[in-house]
Amino acid sequence: MTDELLEPPATAPPGPLLPSLRSPIRTIGRRTFDFDRQIAVMAIVNRTPDSFFDQGATFALDRAVEAAVRAADAGADWVDIGGVKFAPGPEVPSHEEAERVVPVVSALAARSDVVISVDTFRADVAEAAIAAGASVVNDTTGLSDPRLAPVVADSEATLVITHSLAAPRQPLPHPHYDDIGRQVREFLEERVDRALAAGIPESRIVVDPGHDLNKSTVQTLEITRRLGEIVSLGFPVLAAVSNKDFVGEALEREKPERLAGSLAAATACVLLGARIVRMHAVPESVDAMRMVEAILGWRAPVNPVHNV
């Protein structure tokens, strides 16, 4: 019996999923990434009074700019700036949303070469942010505004296309999916086709399965397990998992206690093929992703002196 247990398996256990990307080397803003061997950490700065996690801590302009610069200095590859939260809430006119995000984009662009994205679904806000220095539009509504794709196409910006089902900022109680992997993939595929038809090249498209967006915790855990189906589209996949409710409900942890679960979720997503992770805790997330790169052999150790 012991000998049988020690025999090696007939086949090696599966390793991390290495996606076959259409355009793995991407120049985004002033930085270049090789997504065949690199994981980008996207920091989060929300200039909103009612943001999901920080509850308005960076709503003041000076605090938002300070947080954005601090994230870049802490090693973030990318900073995502939002002026309106995804969840339902009071209406924020587009001019007010632009007034929230554009000054932060402009200030950060003047002080860092970090990739800057604007988290918006509105074409006019995206246009103003791109003019101020943003090089990514992160649309959590999957092109709900038909004017957005042409705006991005007329620039050099990258577009993040995210799966969600409800109209912008509207509730969707009890979301139902017959086959969540297939349906999320088909949604993203159709929205990618829209972006391509508008003139956005494949090399400027990123997709996001939309963790927790119009999904229950059980559904989000399933789409995470099935992330390979999204990765198979051939575009870099963004995993926005940080401190979300699926982490809290999986572990029974309140928002301030979700860091370990968030890092585990981000790592799992990377091993399943994601190449960008959107995270609140920047130093911890940068260390975690650089460690994953080192384990996978994509990055040399910084100081390999042990037992040398």
ABEGO torsion letter per residue (X at the ends): XAAAAABBBABBBBBBBBBBBABABBBBEABBBBAAABBBBBBBBBBBAABAAAGGAAABAAAAAAAAAAAAAAGBABBBBBABBABBEBBBBAAAAAAAAAAAAAAAAAABABBBBBBBABAAAAAAAAAAGBABBBBAAGGABAAAAAAAAABABBBBBBBBABBBGBBBBGBBBABAAAAAAAAAAAAAAAAAAAGBBAAABBBBAGBGBGBBAAAAAAAAAAAAAAAAAGBBBBBBABGBAAAAAAAGBBAAAAAAAAAAAAAAAAAAGBABBBBABAAAAAAAAAAAAAAAGABBBABBABGX
